[in-house]
Amino acid sequence: SLPVVVLLPKDAVYGKSLSNMKEVESRGGRIIVITDAPSPELEDIAWEIIQVPTTNPCLLPLLLTIPLQLLAYYIAVYRGSDVDMPRNLAKSVTVE
């Protein structure tokens, strides 16, 4: 029941991605899909579908990452992590 997040734009590898998702589902994975093109076949495979608006292919990667950022934020809040001061931040960021 491991959750697997899939970014699934409607592109040249859409069919291959669906095939990979079926393999994950057959092994018990819970698939969370972020896509601009939901389909009935996708609804049978995915545990959850997050739809983003269809846009220019050059901008689509930006739209697909927004739900990922929100997912990461809310998981961190749920786990009780300090989202404003992540652990080890001082090692990589210098504040003047």
C-alpha positions as CSV (number, residue, x, y, z in Angstrom):
1,S,0.0,0.0,0.0
2,L,2.9,2.3,-0.7
3,P,1.7,5.6,-2.2
4,V,3.3,6.4,-5.6
5,V,3.0,9.9,-7.1
6,V,3.0,10.0,-10.9
7,L,3.3,13.1,-13.0
8,L,1.3,12.1,-16.2
9,P,1.2,14.7,-18.9
10,K,-0.6,13.7,-22.2
11,D,2.6,13.2,-24.2
12,A,4.5,10.6,-26.3
13,V,5.1,8.3,-23.3
14,Y,1.5,8.5,-21.9
15,G,0.8,4.8,-22.8
16,K,4.0,3.5,-21.4
17,S,3.4,5.4,-18.2
18,L,-0.1,3.8,-17.9
19,S,1.5,0.4,-18.3
20,N,4.0,1.2,-15.5
21,M,1.2,2.4,-13.3
22,K,-0.7,-0.9,-13.9
23,E,2.4,-2.8,-12.8
24,V,2.6,-0.7,-9.6
25,E,-1.1,-1.2,-8.9
26,S,-0.8,-5.0,-9.4
27,R,1.9,-5.0,-6.7
28,G,-0.4,-3.2,-4.2
29,G,0.8,0.4,-4.7
30,R,-1.6,3.3,-4.3
31,I,-1.2,5.6,-7.2
32,I,-1.7,9.3,-6.9
33,V,-1.8,10.9,-10.4
34,I,-1.2,14.5,-11.3
35,T,-2.3,15.0,-14.9
36,D,-3.8,17.4,-17.4
37,A,-5.7,14.6,-19.2
38,P,-7.7,12.3,-17.0
39,S,-9.3,9.3,-18.7
40,P,-11.6,6.4,-17.8
41,E,-8.7,4.0,-17.9
42,L,-6.8,6.2,-15.5
43,E,-9.7,6.3,-13.1
44,D,-9.6,2.5,-12.9
45,I,-5.9,2.5,-12.0
46,A,-5.4,5.6,-9.8
47,W,-6.3,5.8,-6.1
48,E,-6.5,9.6,-6.5
49,I,-6.4,11.9,-9.5
50,I,-5.3,15.6,-9.3
51,Q,-6.2,17.4,-12.5
52,V,-4.3,20.5,-13.6
53,P,-5.5,22.7,-16.5
54,T,-4.4,22.0,-20.0
55,T,-1.9,24.6,-21.2
56,N,1.0,25.1,-23.5
57,P,3.4,22.1,-23.2
58,C,6.2,24.5,-22.2
59,L,4.3,25.6,-19.1
60,L,2.9,22.2,-18.2
61,P,5.9,21.2,-16.0
62,L,5.3,24.2,-13.8
63,L,1.6,23.4,-13.3
64,L,2.4,19.8,-12.5
65,T,4.9,20.7,-9.7
66,I,2.4,22.9,-7.8
67,P,0.4,20.0,-6.4
68,L,3.7,18.3,-5.5
69,Q,4.8,21.3,-3.5
70,L,1.4,21.4,-1.7
71,L,1.5,17.7,-1.0
72,A,5.0,18.0,0.5
73,Y,4.0,20.9,2.6
74,Y,0.9,19.3,4.0
75,I,2.7,16.0,4.7
76,A,5.4,17.9,6.6
77,V,2.8,19.8,8.6
78,Y,0.9,16.5,9.4
79,R,4.2,14.9,10.6
80,G,4.9,17.9,12.8
81,S,7.9,19.2,10.9
82,D,8.9,22.8,11.1
83,V,8.2,23.9,7.5
84,D,9.7,27.3,8.1
85,M,13.0,26.1,9.4
86,P,13.8,22.6,8.0
87,R,16.5,20.5,9.6
88,N,20.0,21.1,8.2
89,L,18.9,24.3,6.5
90,A,21.8,26.3,8.1
91,K,24.3,24.0,6.5
92,S,23.3,24.9,3.0
93,V,21.9,28.5,3.3
94,T,23.8,31.4,4.7
95,V,21.7,34.3,6.0
96,E,23.3,37.7,6.2
